[in-house]
């Protein structure tokens, strides 16, 4: 009986070790995915901001040129 109980306990410990390793792997994968998602999101914001800045600069330039041509 003692040997059987010992064997069962060893198997349970092994299973818990495997579950712990699996959970660590899952948490790591989730963290990487979240980091990538946040990085991609922030990169998109940077690109949108650049585009908006360029469009605004072009709009201001055109507006100033139009106003100057009306004055002249």
mmCIF file of the N, C-alpha and C atoms, coordinates in Angstrom:
data_MODEL
# 
_entry.id   MODEL 
# 
loop_
_atom_site.group_PDB 
_atom_site.id 
_atom_site.type_symbol 
_atom_site.label_atom_id 
_atom_site.label_alt_id 
_atom_site.label_comp_id 
_atom_site.label_asym_id 
_atom_site.label_entity_id 
_atom_site.label_seq_id 
_atom_site.pdbx_PDB_ins_code 
_atom_site.Cartn_x 
_atom_site.Cartn_y 
_atom_site.Cartn_z 
_atom_site.occupancy 
_atom_site.B_iso_or_equiv 
_atom_site.pdbx_formal_charge 
_atom_site.auth_seq_id 
_atom_site.auth_comp_id 
_atom_site.auth_asym_id 
_atom_site.auth_atom_id 
_atom_site.pdbx_PDB_model_num 
ATOM 1   N N  . UNK A 1 1  ? 0.842  -1.194 0.000   1.00 0.00 ? 1  UNK A N  1 
ATOM 2   C CA . UNK A 1 1  ? 0.000  0.000  0.000   1.00 0.00 ? 1  UNK A CA 1 
ATOM 3   C C  . UNK A 1 1  ? 0.881  1.249  0.000   1.00 0.00 ? 1  UNK A C  1 
ATOM 4   N N  . UNK A 1 2  ? 1.936  1.225  0.796   1.00 0.00 ? 2  UNK A N  1 
ATOM 5   C CA . UNK A 1 2  ? 2.830  2.379  0.892   1.00 0.00 ? 2  UNK A CA 1 
ATOM 6   C C  . UNK A 1 2  ? 3.466  2.682  -0.471  1.00 0.00 ? 2  UNK A C  1 
ATOM 7   N N  . UNK A 1 3  ? 3.867  1.643  -1.183  1.00 0.00 ? 3  UNK A N  1 
ATOM 8   C CA . UNK A 1 3  ? 4.474  1.840  -2.506  1.00 0.00 ? 3  UNK A CA 1 
ATOM 9   C C  . UNK A 1 3  ? 3.471  2.435  -3.488  1.00 0.00 ? 3  UNK A C  1 
ATOM 10  N N  . UNK A 1 4  ? 2.243  1.947  -3.434  1.00 0.00 ? 4  UNK A N  1 
ATOM 11  C CA . UNK A 1 4  ? 1.201  2.458  -4.331  1.00 0.00 ? 4  UNK A CA 1 
ATOM 12  C C  . UNK A 1 4  ? 0.923  3.930  -4.035  1.00 0.00 ? 4  UNK A C  1 
ATOM 13  N N  . UNK A 1 5  ? 0.792  4.251  -2.757  1.00 0.00 ? 5  UNK A N  1 
ATOM 14  C CA . UNK A 1 5  ? 0.550  5.646  -2.365  1.00 0.00 ? 5  UNK A CA 1 
ATOM 15  C C  . UNK A 1 5  ? 1.729  6.517  -2.797  1.00 0.00 ? 5  UNK A C  1 
ATOM 16  N N  . UNK A 1 6  ? 2.938  6.027  -2.599  1.00 0.00 ? 6  UNK A N  1 
ATOM 17  C CA . UNK A 1 6  ? 4.134  6.771  -3.015  1.00 0.00 ? 6  UNK A CA 1 
ATOM 18  C C  . UNK A 1 6  ? 4.139  7.017  -4.515  1.00 0.00 ? 6  UNK A C  1 
ATOM 19  N N  . UNK A 1 7  ? 3.795  5.964  -5.272  1.00 0.00 ? 7  UNK A N  1 
ATOM 20  C CA . UNK A 1 7  ? 3.746  6.096  -6.730  1.00 0.00 ? 7  UNK A CA 1 
ATOM 21  C C  . UNK A 1 7  ? 2.682  7.115  -7.154  1.00 0.00 ? 7  UNK A C  1 
ATOM 22  N N  . UNK A 1 8  ? 1.507  7.042  -6.542  1.00 0.00 ? 8  UNK A N  1 
ATOM 23  C CA . UNK A 1 8  ? 0.428  7.982  -6.859  1.00 0.00 ? 8  UNK A CA 1 
ATOM 24  C C  . UNK A 1 8  ? 0.861  9.414  -6.541  1.00 0.00 ? 8  UNK A C  1 
ATOM 25  N N  . UNK A 1 9  ? 1.499  9.596  -5.390  1.00 0.00 ? 9  UNK A N  1 
ATOM 26  C CA . UNK A 1 9  ? 1.959  10.942 -5.020  1.00 0.00 ? 9  UNK A CA 1 
ATOM 27  C C  . UNK A 1 9  ? 3.002  11.458 -6.004  1.00 0.00 ? 9  UNK A C  1 
ATOM 28  N N  . UNK A 1 10 ? 3.914  10.597 -6.439  1.00 0.00 ? 10 UNK A N  1 
ATOM 29  C CA . UNK A 1 10 ? 4.926  11.008 -7.423  1.00 0.00 ? 10 UNK A CA 1 
ATOM 30  C C  . UNK A 1 10 ? 4.260  11.416 -8.739  1.00 0.00 ? 10 UNK A C  1 
ATOM 31  N N  . UNK A 1 11 ? 3.254  10.652 -9.149  1.00 0.00 ? 11 UNK A N  1 
ATOM 32  C CA . UNK A 1 11 ? 2.541  10.988 -10.386 1.00 0.00 ? 11 UNK A CA 1 
ATOM 33  C C  . UNK A 1 11 ? 1.805  12.320 -10.259 1.00 0.00 ? 11 UNK A C  1 
ATOM 34  N N  . UNK A 1 12 ? 1.186  12.520 -9.093  1.00 0.00 ? 12 UNK A N  1 
ATOM 35  C CA . UNK A 1 12 ? 0.474  13.789 -8.862  1.00 0.00 ? 12 UNK A CA 1 
ATOM 36  C C  . UNK A 1 12 ? 1.456  14.955 -8.901  1.00 0.00 ? 12 UNK A C  1 
ATOM 37  N N  . UNK A 1 13 ? 2.603  14.794 -8.237  1.00 0.00 ? 13 UNK A N  1 
ATOM 38  C CA . UNK A 1 13 ? 3.622  15.857 -8.257  1.00 0.00 ? 13 UNK A CA 1 
ATOM 39  C C  . UNK A 1 13 ? 4.092  16.125 -9.681  1.00 0.00 ? 13 UNK A C  1 
ATOM 40  N N  . UNK A 1 14 ? 4.288  15.057 -10.432 1.00 0.00 ? 14 UNK A N  1 
ATOM 41  C CA . UNK A 1 14 ? 4.700  15.206 -11.830 1.00 0.00 ? 14 UNK A CA 1 
ATOM 42  C C  . UNK A 1 14 ? 3.656  15.957 -12.638 1.00 0.00 ? 14 UNK A C  1 
ATOM 43  N N  . UNK A 1 15 ? 2.381  15.595 -12.408 1.00 0.00 ? 15 UNK A N  1 
ATOM 44  C CA . UNK A 1 15 ? 1.293  16.279 -13.116 1.00 0.00 ? 15 UNK A CA 1 
ATOM 45  C C  . UNK A 1 15 ? 1.246  17.757 -12.753 1.00 0.00 ? 15 UNK A C  1 
ATOM 46  N N  . UNK A 1 16 ? 1.410  18.058 -11.456 1.00 0.00 ? 16 UNK A N  1 
ATOM 47  C CA . UNK A 1 16 ? 1.403  19.460 -11.035 1.00 0.00 ? 16 UNK A CA 1 
ATOM 48  C C  . UNK A 1 16 ? 2.578  20.214 -11.646 1.00 0.00 ? 16 UNK A C  1 
ATOM 49  N N  . UNK A 1 17 ? 3.723  19.559 -11.721 1.00 0.00 ? 17 UNK A N  1 
ATOM 50  C CA . UNK A 1 17 ? 4.888  20.190 -12.346 1.00 0.00 ? 17 UNK A CA 1 
ATOM 51  C C  . UNK A 1 17 ? 4.622  20.505 -13.804 1.00 0.00 ? 17 UNK A C  1 
ATOM 52  N N  . UNK A 1 18 ? 3.996  19.557 -14.498 1.00 0.00 ? 18 UNK A N  1 
ATOM 53  C CA . UNK A 1 18 ? 3.660  19.761 -15.910 1.00 0.00 ? 18 UNK A CA 1 
ATOM 54  C C  . UNK A 1 18 ? 2.659  20.899 -16.064 1.00 0.00 ? 18 UNK A C  1 
ATOM 55  N N  . UNK A 1 19 ? 1.649  20.912 -15.210 1.00 0.00 ? 19 UNK A N  1 
ATOM 56  C CA . UNK A 1 19 ? 0.643  21.987 -15.263 1.00 0.00 ? 19 UNK A CA 1 
ATOM 57  C C  . UNK A 1 19 ? 1.305  23.333 -15.001 1.00 0.00 ? 19 UNK A C  1 
ATOM 58  N N  . UNK A 1 20 ? 2.200  23.379 -14.016 1.00 0.00 ? 20 UNK A N  1 
ATOM 59  C CA . UNK A 1 20 ? 2.897  24.626 -13.693 1.00 0.00 ? 20 UNK A CA 1 
ATOM 60  C C  . UNK A 1 20 ? 3.722  25.098 -14.896 1.00 0.00 ? 20 UNK A C  1 
ATOM 61  N N  . UNK A 1 21 ? 4.444  24.165 -15.531 1.00 0.00 ? 21 UNK A N  1 
ATOM 62  C CA . UNK A 1 21 ? 5.234  24.523 -16.714 1.00 0.00 ? 21 UNK A CA 1 
ATOM 63  C C  . UNK A 1 21 ? 4.334  25.013 -17.842 1.00 0.00 ? 21 UNK A C  1 
ATOM 64  N N  . UNK A 1 22 ? 3.215  24.313 -18.045 1.00 0.00 ? 22 UNK A N  1 
ATOM 65  C CA . UNK A 1 22 ? 2.270  24.712 -19.093 1.00 0.00 ? 22 UNK A CA 1 
ATOM 66  C C  . UNK A 1 22 ? 1.716  26.108 -18.817 1.00 0.00 ? 22 UNK A C  1 
ATOM 67  N N  . UNK A 1 23 ? 1.365  26.375 -17.567 1.00 0.00 ? 23 UNK A N  1 
ATOM 68  C CA . UNK A 1 23 ? 0.824  27.689 -17.202 1.00 0.00 ? 23 UNK A CA 1 
ATOM 69  C C  . UNK A 1 23 ? 1.876  28.776 -17.418 1.00 0.00 ? 23 UNK A C  1 
ATOM 70  N N  . UNK A 1 24 ? 3.115  28.489 -17.057 1.00 0.00 ? 24 UNK A N  1 
ATOM 71  C CA . UNK A 1 24 ? 4.182  29.471 -17.269 1.00 0.00 ? 24 UNK A CA 1 
ATOM 72  C C  . UNK A 1 24 ? 4.337  29.782 -18.748 1.00 0.00 ? 24 UNK A C  1 
ATOM 73  N N  . UNK A 1 25 ? 4.266  28.744 -19.564 1.00 0.00 ? 25 UNK A N  1 
ATOM 74  C CA . UNK A 1 25 ? 4.373  28.918 -21.011 1.00 0.00 ? 25 UNK A CA 1 
ATOM 75  C C  . UNK A 1 25 ? 3.205  29.746 -21.544 1.00 0.00 ? 25 UNK A C  1 
ATOM 76  N N  . UNK A 1 26 ? 2.006  29.445 -21.067 1.00 0.00 ? 26 UNK A N  1 
ATOM 77  C CA . UNK A 1 26 ? 0.813  30.176 -21.507 1.00 0.00 ? 26 UNK A CA 1 
ATOM 78  C C  . UNK A 1 26 ? 0.910  31.648 -21.107 1.00 0.00 ? 26 UNK A C  1 
ATOM 79  N N  . UNK A 1 27 ? 1.305  31.905 -19.871 1.00 0.00 ? 27 UNK A N  1 
ATOM 80  C CA . UNK A 1 27 ? 1.430  33.289 -19.394 1.00 0.00 ? 27 UNK A CA 1 
ATOM 81  C C  . UNK A 1 27 ? 2.468  34.035 -20.230 1.00 0.00 ? 27 UNK A C  1 
ATOM 82  N N  . UNK A 1 28 ? 3.568  33.372 -20.533 1.00 0.00 ? 28 UNK A N  1 
ATOM 83  C CA . UNK A 1 28 ? 4.607  33.989 -21.351 1.00 0.00 ? 28 UNK A CA 1 
ATOM 84  C C  . UNK A 1 28 ? 4.078  34.318 -22.745 1.00 0.00 ? 28 UNK A C  1 
ATOM 85  N N  . UNK A 1 29 ? 3.345  33.373 -23.345 1.00 0.00 ? 29 UNK A N  1 
ATOM 86  C CA . UNK A 1 29 ? 2.768  33.605 -24.675 1.00 0.00 ? 29 UNK A CA 1 
ATOM 87  C C  . UNK A 1 29 ? 1.776  34.762 -24.653 1.00 0.00 ? 29 UNK A C  1 
ATOM 88  N N  . UNK A 1 30 ? 0.938  34.815 -23.629 1.00 0.00 ? 30 UNK A N  1 
ATOM 89  C CA . UNK A 1 30 ? -0.044 35.900 -23.508 1.00 0.00 ? 30 UNK A CA 1 
ATOM 90  C C  . UNK A 1 30 ? 0.678  37.241 -23.358 1.00 0.00 ? 30 UNK A C  1 
ATOM 91  N N  . UNK A 1 31 ? 1.714  37.261 -22.542 1.00 0.00 ? 31 UNK A N  1 
ATOM 92  C CA . UNK A 1 31 ? 2.475  38.499 -22.335 1.00 0.00 ? 31 UNK A CA 1 
ATOM 93  C C  . UNK A 1 31 ? 3.091  38.966 -23.655 1.00 0.00 ? 31 UNK A C  1 
ATOM 94  N N  . UNK A 1 32 ? 3.691  38.047 -24.408 1.00 0.00 ? 32 UNK A N  1 
ATOM 95  C CA . UNK A 1 32 ? 4.281  38.406 -25.697 1.00 0.00 ? 32 UNK A CA 1 
ATOM 96  C C  . UNK A 1 32 ? 3.229  38.949 -26.655 1.00 0.00 ? 32 UNK A C  1 
ATOM 97  N N  . UNK A 1 33 ? 2.080  38.285 -26.700 1.00 0.00 ? 33 UNK A N  1 
ATOM 98  C CA . UNK A 1 33 ? 1.003  38.712 -27.589 1.00 0.00 ? 33 UNK A CA 1 
ATOM 99  C C  . UNK A 1 33 ? 0.506  40.099 -27.198 1.00 0.00 ? 33 UNK A C  1 
ATOM 100 N N  . UNK A 1 34 ? 0.345  40.326 -25.898 1.00 0.00 ? 34 UNK A N  1 
ATOM 101 C CA . UNK A 1 34 ? -0.112 41.641 -25.435 1.00 0.00 ? 34 UNK A CA 1 
ATOM 102 C C  . UNK A 1 34 ? 0.928  42.705 -25.757 1.00 0.00 ? 34 UNK A C  1 
ATOM 103 N N  . UNK A 1 35 ? 2.212  42.394 -25.508 1.00 0.00 ? 35 UNK A N  1 
ATOM 104 C CA . UNK A 1 35 ? 3.270  43.352 -25.811 1.00 0.00 ? 35 UNK A CA 1 
ATOM 105 C C  . UNK A 1 35 ? 3.262  43.706 -27.292 1.00 0.00 ? 35 UNK A C  1 
ATOM 106 N N  . UNK A 1 36 ? 3.103  42.696 -28.146 1.00 0.00 ? 36 UNK A N  1 
ATOM 107 C CA . UNK A 1 36 ? 3.077  42.927 -29.589 1.00 0.00 ? 36 UNK A CA 1 
ATOM 108 C C  . UNK A 1 36 ? 1.854  43.754 -29.971 1.00 0.00 ? 36 UNK A C  1 
ATOM 109 N N  . UNK A 1 37 ? 0.708  43.437 -29.380 1.00 0.00 ? 37 UNK A N  1 
ATOM 110 C CA . UNK A 1 37 ? -0.516 44.183 -29.694 1.00 0.00 ? 37 UNK A CA 1 
ATOM 111 C C  . UNK A 1 37 ? -0.379 45.647 -29.295 1.00 0.00 ? 37 UNK A C  1 
ATOM 112 N N  . UNK A 1 38 ? 0.159  45.885 -28.107 1.00 0.00 ? 38 UNK A N  1 
ATOM 113 C CA . UNK A 1 38 ? 0.339  47.263 -27.635 1.00 0.00 ? 38 UNK A CA 1 
ATOM 114 C C  . UNK A 1 38 ? 1.339  47.986 -28.532 1.00 0.00 ? 38 UNK A C  1 
ATOM 115 N N  . UNK A 1 39 ? 2.421  47.297 -28.878 1.00 0.00 ? 39 UNK A N  1 
ATOM 116 C CA . UNK A 1 39 ? 3.429  47.906 -29.747 1.00 0.00 ? 39 UNK A CA 1 
ATOM 117 C C  . UNK A 1 39 ? 2.822  48.253 -31.105 1.00 0.00 ? 39 UNK A C  1 
ATOM 118 N N  . UNK A 1 40 ? 2.063  47.324 -31.680 1.00 0.00 ? 40 UNK A N  1 
ATOM 119 C CA . UNK A 1 40 ? 1.417  47.584 -32.970 1.00 0.00 ? 40 UNK A CA 1 
ATOM 120 C C  . UNK A 1 40 ? 0.433  48.745 -32.868 1.00 0.00 ? 40 UNK A C  1 
ATOM 121 N N  . UNK A 1 41 ? -0.333 48.782 -31.783 1.00 0.00 ? 41 UNK A N  1 
ATOM 122 C CA . UNK A 1 41 ? -1.309 49.855 -31.571 1.00 0.00 ? 41 UNK A CA 1 
ATOM 123 C C  . UNK A 1 41 ? -0.605 51.210 -31.491 1.00 0.00 ? 41 UNK A C  1 
ATOM 124 N N  . UNK A 1 42 ? 0.469  51.267 -30.712 1.00 0.00 ? 42 UNK A N  1 
ATOM 125 C CA . UNK A 1 42 ? 1.199  52.523 -30.566 1.00 0.00 ? 42 UNK A CA 1 
ATOM 126 C C  . UNK A 1 42 ? 1.852  52.931 -31.886 1.00 0.00 ? 42 UNK A C  1 
ATOM 127 N N  . UNK A 1 43 ? 2.347  51.944 -32.634 1.00 0.00 ? 43 UNK A N  1 
ATOM 128 C CA . UNK A 1 43 ? 2.943  52.247 -33.939 1.00 0.00 ? 43 UNK A CA 1 
ATOM 129 C C  . UNK A 1 43 ? 1.894  52.836 -34.880 1.00 0.00 ? 43 UNK A C  1 
ATOM 130 N N  . UNK A 1 44 ? 0.682  52.286 -34.838 1.00 0.00 ? 44 UNK A N  1 
ATOM 131 C CA . UNK A 1 44 ? -0.413 52.823 -35.655 1.00 0.00 ? 44 UNK A CA 1 
ATOM 132 C C  . UNK A 1 44 ? -0.717 54.267 -35.278 1.00 0.00 ? 44 UNK A C  1 
ATOM 133 N N  . UNK A 1 45 ? -0.730 54.552 -33.979 1.00 0.00 ? 45 UNK A N  1 
ATOM 134 C CA . UNK A 1 45 ? -0.995 55.922 -33.523 1.00 0.00 ? 45 UNK A CA 1 
ATOM 135 C C  . UNK A 1 45 ? 0.095  56.864 -34.023 1.00 0.00 ? 45 UNK A C  1 
ATOM 136 N N  . UNK A 1 46 ? 1.349  56.420 -33.951 1.00 0.00 ? 46 UNK A N  1 
ATOM 137 C CA . UNK A 1 46 ? 2.460  57.245 -34.435 1.00 0.00 ? 46 UNK A CA 1 
ATOM 138 C C  . UNK A 1 46 ? 2.296  57.535 -35.925 1.00 0.00 ? 46 UNK A C  1 
ATOM 139 N N  . UNK A 1 47 ? 1.955  56.510 -36.694 1.00 0.00 ? 47 UNK A N  1 
ATOM 140 C CA . UNK A 1 47 ? 1.767  56.691 -38.139 1.00 0.00 ? 47 UNK A CA 1 
ATOM 141 C C  . UNK A 1 47 ? 0.602  57.642 -38.428 1.00 0.00 ? 47 UNK A C  1 
ATOM 142 N N  . UNK A 1 48 ? -0.503 57.479 -37.709 1.00 0.00 ? 48 UNK A N  1 
ATOM 143 C CA . UNK A 1 48 ? -1.655 58.363 -37.904 1.00 0.00 ? 48 UNK A CA 1 
ATOM 144 C C  . UNK A 1 48 ? -1.300 59.804 -37.551 1.00 0.00 ? 48 UNK A C  1 
ATOM 145 N N  . UNK A 1 49 ? -0.515 59.966 -36.484 1.00 0.00 ? 49 UNK A N  1 
ATOM 146 C CA . UNK A 1 49 ? -0.104 61.304 -36.060 1.00 0.00 ? 49 UNK A CA 1 
ATOM 147 C C  . UNK A 1 49 ? 0.792  61.947 -37.111 1.00 0.00 ? 49 UNK A C  1 
ATOM 148 N N  . UNK A 1 50 ? 1.724  61.163 -37.660 1.00 0.00 ? 50 UNK A N  1 
ATOM 149 C CA . UNK A 1 50 ? 2.591  61.686 -38.723 1.00 0.00 ? 50 UNK A CA 1 
ATOM 150 C C  . UNK A 1 50 ? 1.763  62.143 -39.915 1.00 0.00 ? 50 UNK A C  1 
ATOM 151 N N  . UNK A 1 51 ? 0.820  61.302 -40.320 1.00 0.00 ? 51 UNK A N  1 
ATOM 152 C CA . UNK A 1 51 ? -0.033 61.630 -41.464 1.00 0.00 ? 51 UNK A CA 1 
ATOM 153 C C  . UNK A 1 51 ? -0.844 62.894 -41.178 1.00 0.00 ? 51 UNK A C  1 
ATOM 154 N N  . UNK A 1 52 ? -1.422 62.979 -39.996 1.00 0.00 ? 52 UNK A N  1 
ATOM 155 C CA . UNK A 1 52 ? -2.215 64.158 -39.629 1.00 0.00 ? 52 UNK A CA 1 
ATOM 156 C C  . UNK A 1 52 ? -1.340 65.408 -39.623 1.00 0.00 ? 52 UNK A C  1 
ATOM 157 N N  . UNK A 1 53 ? -0.114 65.281 -39.118 1.00 0.00 ? 53 UNK A N  1 
ATOM 158 C CA . UNK A 1 53 ? 0.805  66.423 -39.082 1.00 0.00 ? 53 UNK A CA 1 
ATOM 159 C C  . UNK A 1 53 ? 1.124  66.885 -40.501 1.00 0.00 ? 53 UNK A C  1 
ATOM 160 N N  . UNK A 1 54 ? 1.441  65.929 -41.373 1.00 0.00 ? 54 UNK A N  1 
ATOM 161 C CA . UNK A 1 54 ? 1.763  66.279 -42.761 1.00 0.00 ? 54 UNK A CA 1 
ATOM 162 C C  . UNK A 1 54 ? 0.568  66.930 -43.452 1.00 0.00 ? 54 UNK A C  1 
ATOM 163 N N  . UNK A 1 55 ? -0.619 66.386 -43.231 1.00 0.00 ? 55 UNK A N  1 
ATOM 164 C CA . UNK A 1 55 ? -1.823 66.957 -43.843 1.00 0.00 ? 55 UNK A CA 1 
ATOM 165 C C  . UNK A 1 55 ? -2.092 68.362 -43.311 1.00 0.00 ? 55 UNK A C  1 
ATOM 166 N N  . UNK A 1 56 ? -1.878 68.559 -42.015 1.00 0.00 ? 56 UNK A N  1 
ATOM 167 C CA . UNK A 1 56 ? -2.090 69.876 -41.411 1.00 0.00 ? 56 UNK A CA 1 
ATOM 168 C C  . UNK A 1 56 ? -1.087 70.883 -41.956 1.00 0.00 ? 56 UNK A C  1 
ATOM 169 N N  . UNK A 1 57 ? 0.184  70.464 -42.051 1.00 0.00 ? 57 UNK A N  1 
ATOM 170 C CA . UNK A 1 57 ? 1.199  71.365 -42.595 1.00 0.00 ? 57 UNK A CA 1 
ATOM 171 C C  . UNK A 1 57 ? 0.864  71.760 -44.035 1.00 0.00 ? 57 UNK A C  1 
ATOM 172 N N  . UNK A 1 58 ? 0.422  70.799 -44.825 1.00 0.00 ? 58 UNK A N  1 
ATOM 173 C CA . UNK A 1 58 ? 0.052  71.079 -46.219 1.00 0.00 ? 58 UNK A CA 1 
ATOM 174 C C  . UNK A 1 58 ? -1.151 72.028 -46.279 1.00 0.00 ? 58 UNK A C  1 
ATOM 175 N N  . UNK A 1 59 ? -2.130 71.798 -45.411 1.00 0.00 ? 59 UNK A N  1 
ATOM 176 C CA . UNK A 1 59 ? -3.314 72.659 -45.360 1.00 0.00 ? 59 UNK A CA 1 
ATOM 177 C C  . UNK A 1 59 ? -2.920 74.093 -44.999 1.00 0.00 ? 59 UNK A C  1 
ATOM 178 N N  . UNK A 1 60 ? -2.066 74.245 -43.980 1.00 0.00 ? 60 UNK A N  1 
ATOM 179 C CA . UNK A 1 60 ? -1.629 75.579 -43.557 1.00 0.00 ? 60 UNK A CA 1 
ATOM 180 C C  . UNK A 1 60 ? -0.861 76.254 -44.692 1.00 0.00 ? 60 UNK A C  1 
ATOM 181 N N  . UNK A 1 61 ? 0.022  75.519 -45.330 1.00 0.00 ? 61 UNK A N  1 
ATOM 182 C CA . UNK A 1 61 ? 0.805  76.072 -46.439 1.00 0.00 ? 61 UNK A CA 1 
ATOM 183 C C  . UNK A 1 61 ? -0.113 76.559 -47.558 1.00 0.00 ? 61 UNK A C  1 
ATOM 184 N N  . UNK A 1 62 ? -1.078 75.731 -47.937 1.00 0.00 ? 62 UNK A N  1 
ATOM 185 C CA . UNK A 1 62 ? -2.014 76.112 -49.002 1.00 0.00 ? 62 UNK A CA 1 
ATOM 186 C C  . UNK A 1 62 ? -2.843 77.332 -48.596 1.00 0.00 ? 62 UNK A C  1 
ATOM 187 N N  . UNK A 1 63 ? -3.289 77.346 -47.351 1.00 0.00 ? 63 UNK A N  1 
ATOM 188 C CA . UNK A 1 63 ? -4.104 78.462 -46.863 1.00 0.00 ? 63 UNK A CA 1 
ATOM 189 C C  . UNK A 1 63 ? -3.305 79.758 -46.885 1.00 0.00 ? 63 UNK A C  1 
ATOM 190 N N  . UNK A 1 64 ? -2.062 79.700 -46.407 1.00 0.00 ? 64 UNK A N  1 
ATOM 191 C CA . UNK A 1 64 ? -1.209 80.895 -46.398 1.00 0.00 ? 64 UNK A CA 1 
ATOM 192 C C  . UNK A 1 64 ? -0.944 81.356 -47.830 1.00 0.00 ? 64 UNK A C  1 
ATOM 193 N N  . UNK A 1 65 ? -0.636 80.419 -48.718 1.00 0.00 ? 65 UNK A N  1 
ATOM 194 C CA . UNK A 1 65 ? -0.385 80.787 -50.116 1.00 0.00 ? 65 UNK A CA 1 
ATOM 195 C C  . UNK A 1 65 ? -1.617 81.428 -50.746 1.00 0.00 ? 65 UNK A C  1 
ATOM 196 N N  . UNK A 1 66 ? -2.787 80.883 -50.454 1.00 0.00 ? 66 UNK A N  1 
ATOM 197 C CA . UNK A 1 66 ? -4.024 81.455 -51.000 1.00 0.00 ? 66 UNK A CA 1 
ATOM 198 C C  . UNK A 1 66 ? -4.265 82.861 -50.464 1.00 0.00 ? 66 UNK A C  1 
ATOM 199 N N  . UNK A 1 67 ? -4.035 83.055 -49.169 1.00 0.00 ? 67 UNK A N  1 
ATOM 200 C CA . UNK A 1 67 ? -4.240 84.376 -48.568 1.00 0.00 ? 67 UNK A CA 1 
ATOM 201 C C  . UNK A 1 67 ? -3.251 85.388 -49.133 1.00 0.00 ? 67 UNK A C  1 
ATOM 202 N N  . UNK A 1 68 ? -1.996 84.948 -49.294 1.00 0.00 ? 68 UNK A N  1 
ATOM 203 C CA . UNK A 1 68 ? -0.973 85.853 -49.827 1.00 0.00 ? 68 UNK A CA 1 
ATOM 204 C C  . UNK A 1 68 ? -1.308 86.227 -51.270 1.00 0.00 ? 68 UNK A C  1 
ATOM 205 N N  . UNK A 1 69 ? -1.756 85.261 -52.056 1.00 0.00 ? 69 UNK A N  1 
ATOM 206 C CA . UNK A 1 69 ? -2.079 85.559 -53.460 1.00 0.00 ? 69 UNK A CA 1 
ATOM 207 C C  . UNK A 1 69 ? -3.279 86.506 -53.562 1.00 0.00 ? 69 UNK A C  1 
ATOM 208 N N  . UNK A 1 70 ? -4.202 86.439 -52.601 1.00 0.00 ? 70 UNK A N  1 
ATOM 209 C CA . UNK A 1 70 ? -5.341 87.368 -52.600 1.00 0.00 ? 70 UNK A CA 1 
ATOM 210 C C  . UNK A 1 70 ? -4.891 88.777 -52.233 1.00 0.00 ? 70 UNK A C  1 
ATOM 211 N N  . UNK A 1 71 ? -3.927 88.876 -51.334 1.00 0.00 ? 71 UNK A N  1 
ATOM 212 C CA . UNK A 1 71 ? -3.435 90.182 -50.904 1.00 0.00 ? 71 UNK A CA 1 
ATOM 213 C C  . UNK A 1 71 ? -2.630 90.830 -52.024 1.00 0.00 ? 71 UNK A C  1 
ATOM 214 N N  . UNK A 1 72 ? -1.828 90.009 -52.700 1.00 0.00 ? 72 UNK A N  1 
ATOM 215 C CA . UNK A 1 72 ? -0.988 90.528 -53.782 1.00 0.00 ? 72 UNK A CA 1 
ATOM 216 C C  . UNK A 1 72 ? -1.877 90.777 -54.964 1.00 0.00 ? 72 UNK A C  1 
# 
